[in-house]
Amino acid sequence: MRKSKVKPLVIFALIVGLCFVIFFPSSIFYGKYNEQYEIHSENKNYKVVIYKYIPVSLLSIYKIFDDLGYFFVVYDQCGRKVYKPPLNYGVSANLIYDETEFSTLNGNELFFPTNEDIDSIKLPSVPSTCVYK
């Protein structure tokens, strides 16, 4: 009888595939299909778009069932992505709807919820005109 040997490449592909299925962050995929709503700054220089996780991995399914299935992306007035939280970011709908806001003193600062507290980030200044290449 002949012993079959499993090729190392097949084992590697199975391990990578298993890691993908378990840990793949679905916040990489976002667009109009999973957009929930937008928040605009008072001066209209920025907008925050809230997205819902898509269940493409066990991690994203867990976040959805644990009520952490939302994330956001900040765009400037030209439509360029200015800020996106880390790939492991996830927060509940109630927190993100109620707690995400721009500073009233400085329109370049965004306050957003985390599961422990509120965090903030200073956004880069927006050019006066949009230049497209």
DARAZI-V206924 format. One record per pair of residues at least 12 apart in sequence whose C-alpha atoms are under 10 Angstrom apart, sorted by the first residue. I is the first residue (numbers start at 1). J is the second residue. Records with the same first field share a line. If there is no record, write none. Layout:
I = J ; J
//
This chain:
18 = 57
19 = 57 ; 58
20 = 56 ; 57 ; 58 ; 59
21 = 56 ; 57 ; 58 ; 59 ; 60
22 = 56 ; 57 ; 58 ; 59 ; 60 ; 61 ; 62
23 = 56 ; 57 ; 58 ; 59 ; 60 ; 88
24 = 55 ; 56 ; 57 ; 58 ; 59 ; 60 ; 87 ; 88
25 = 53 ; 54 ; 55 ; 56 ; 57 ; 58 ; 59 ; 60 ; 86 ; 87 ; 88 ; 89
26 = 52 ; 53 ; 54 ; 55 ; 56 ; 57 ; 58 ; 59 ; 60 ; 61 ; 69 ; 87 ; 88
27 = 51 ; 52 ; 53 ; 54 ; 55 ; 56 ; 60 ; 69 ; 70 ; 71 ; 72 ; 73 ; 84 ; 85 ; 86 ; 87 ; 88 ; 89 ; 90
28 = 53 ; 54 ; 87
29 = 51 ; 53 ; 54 ; 56
30 = 50 ; 51 ; 52 ; 53 ; 54 ; 71 ; 72 ; 73
31 = 49 ; 51 ; 52
32 = 49 ; 51
33 = 51 ; 52 ; 54
34 = 50 ; 51 ; 52 ; 53 ; 54 ; 70
35 = 49 ; 50 ; 51 ; 52 ; 53 ; 70 ; 71 ; 72
36 = 49 ; 50 ; 51 ; 52 ; 70 ; 71 ; 72 ; 93
37 = 49 ; 50 ; 51 ; 52 ; 72 ; 97
38 = 50 ; 51 ; 72 ; 73 ; 74 ; 97
39 = 74 ; 97 ; 100 ; 101 ; 102
40 = 74 ; 75 ; 76 ; 77 ; 101 ; 102
41 = 76 ; 77 ; 101 ; 102 ; 103 ; 104 ; 107 ; 108 ; 109 ; 110
42 = 102 ; 103 ; 104 ; 107
43 = 77 ; 107 ; 108
44 = 76 ; 77 ; 107
45 = 75 ; 76 ; 77 ; 78 ; 79 ; 107 ; 108 ; 125 ; 126 ; 127 ; 128
46 = 74 ; 75 ; 76 ; 77 ; 78 ; 79 ; 80 ; 81 ; 82 ; 102 ; 107 ; 108 ; 110 ; 123 ; 125 ; 126
47 = 73 ; 74 ; 75 ; 76 ; 77 ; 79 ; 81 ; 82 ; 102
48 = 72 ; 73 ; 74 ; 75 ; 76 ; 81 ; 82 ; 83 ; 84 ; 100 ; 101 ; 102 ; 110
49 = 71 ; 72 ; 73 ; 74 ; 75
50 = 70 ; 71 ; 72 ; 73 ; 74 ; 93 ; 96 ; 97 ; 100
51 = 69 ; 70 ; 71 ; 72 ; 73 ; 93
52 = 64 ; 68 ; 69 ; 70 ; 71 ; 72 ; 90 ; 91 ; 92 ; 93
53 = 68 ; 69 ; 70 ; 71 ; 90
54 = 69 ; 70
55 = 69
59 = 88
60 = 88 ; 90
63 = 88 ; 89 ; 90 ; 91 ; 92
64 = 90 ; 91 ; 92
66 = 90 ; 91 ; 92
67 = 90 ; 91 ; 92 ; 93 ; 94
68 = 89 ; 90 ; 91 ; 92 ; 93 ; 94 ; 95 ; 96 ; 114 ; 115
69 = 89 ; 90 ; 91 ; 92 ; 93
70 = 89 ; 90 ; 91 ; 92 ; 93 ; 94 ; 95 ; 96 ; 97
71 = 84 ; 85 ; 86 ; 87 ; 88 ; 89 ; 90 ; 91 ; 92 ; 93 ; 96
72 = 84 ; 85 ; 89 ; 90 ; 91 ; 96 ; 100 ; 112
73 = 85
74 = 110 ; 123
75 = 123
76 = 123 ; 124 ; 125 ; 126 ; 127 ; 130
77 = 126 ; 127 ; 128 ; 129 ; 130
78 = 126 ; 127 ; 128 ; 129 ; 130 ; 131 ; 132
79 = 130
80 = 130
82 = 123 ; 124 ; 125 ; 126
83 = 121 ; 122 ; 123 ; 124
85 = 112
89 = 114 ; 115
90 = 113 ; 114 ; 115
91 = 112 ; 113 ; 114 ; 115 ; 116
92 = 113 ; 114 ; 115
94 = 113
95 = 112 ; 113 ; 114 ; 115 ; 118
96 = 112 ; 113 ; 114
97 = 112 ; 113
98 = 112 ; 113
99 = 111 ; 112 ; 113 ; 114 ; 118
100 = 112 ; 113 ; 118 ; 119 ; 120
101 = 113 ; 120
102 = 120 ; 121
103 = 120 ; 122
106 = 122
107 = 122 ; 123 ; 125
108 = 121 ; 122 ; 123 ; 124 ; 125 ; 126
109 = 121 ; 122 ; 123 ; 124
110 = 122 ; 123
//
